[in-house]
């Protein structure tokens, strides 16, 4: 065979990962905002001797670090998109960034619980005016960050048939979104708790709201871990796509699917390995043409086998 004709059957495995995603620019903007606010709070905390300002600055530094990991995931996936050592491209770097961010989010939530319990056991005097000011500033900054990152990661479809909607998410962006949303939620709860404590002497309200916030953050973290770990472990793809493939292929007379593997290789991008058994075999290209063309099936392998299904009717 003339090797020059092989290109007719060969294709690129980057699957569009070399393109810059909108989440990358948004994350970079939020990192710049967070880093600036972090520096201002730490510097003013030292100047004015405010532990509240200093603590919030260090807290923002931890989230800025997590956002840097998300940014690195975008850049790494883009720069290595054509690296042939990645069998199916770098699409899963997106899920890995989301998984890492979810782990860090869970760690931050546990730290919030630990700190809150310690405050309940060992109450401290709170500089209410300073603390409320910091919480308000934090809410404004994090609210702006939530707006910039958008709402793509806000909805978690984790029940029943809605599970397939997870494929539309940029999980790396979802991780970044949850981090700034966690900060915004912490600020809202802190403002309410501090105002209540200031005017009612219920000092325990402040750490109690910290525990409530940590519980919500843990739920986001577990939700993101569930989805991203499924992608990283090549869990079978969405049921609706699988059902459509089976319906289209087995709609052919005396044709059955013996084996079907559908897995995510990137955001809204899937690989498929399909084994067809039929009395009247056709070319693999024919069966590929029966697959849904709007499901993100970017790497499809079809095996066709001749077999008499009629002989098995009485088995």
C-alpha angles and dihedrals in degrees: 000000000000106000090210089072093057091088088074088071098033127087141178118266098206092093091198095305090128089070119095111250122222089236091065095061092043092051091049091053092049091049090053091050093046094046092050092048090045092054093047093050095046093047095045090044090059094042095049096031092238113156090188092060092043094048093049090049091054090045090054089049090060092053092044087056091052090049090051088058089053090050091049090053091056093048094044093050091049097047095046096041092114096041104125091207087078102077095203101021129260098293093116091061083078091059091043090054090050092048092050091048090050091052091051090047090055091049091051090050091052089049089052091052093047093049093045094050090048090052091051092051095039108029117200133199110265123214091220100188093050093043094048091048091052091048092051092049090047092050092052093048095044092043088056090048092051089051092049095050090048129215101285092114098039100093121066113198099194104144131086119307093357090073092091091066088076089079091074093062129099093221093196089056090044089057092050090047092053091051094056091039089054090053092048091049090049090053093050093048091044093052092050093045095046093049090049092047093046096054101031104032090237093143091169090067091078097059091036091059088048089060092047090051092047091053092055092046089051090054091053090047094051092046092053092043091053094052099040095044089053090055094046091050093049094246113187111278129248116317094227092060091046091051092049092050092050093046093049096045098039090047085080114092115268091355125132137172112239097181134010129182120181119174139160118257095172143343105321090345122117139188120213132197111187130183114197124194117195145153091228108039120200130187120292088244089061092057092043087058089059093059120101109268096205099055100086095252099164104157114041128174119183126191116194122202130184113227135152106241091181091066090059098053094097096040 
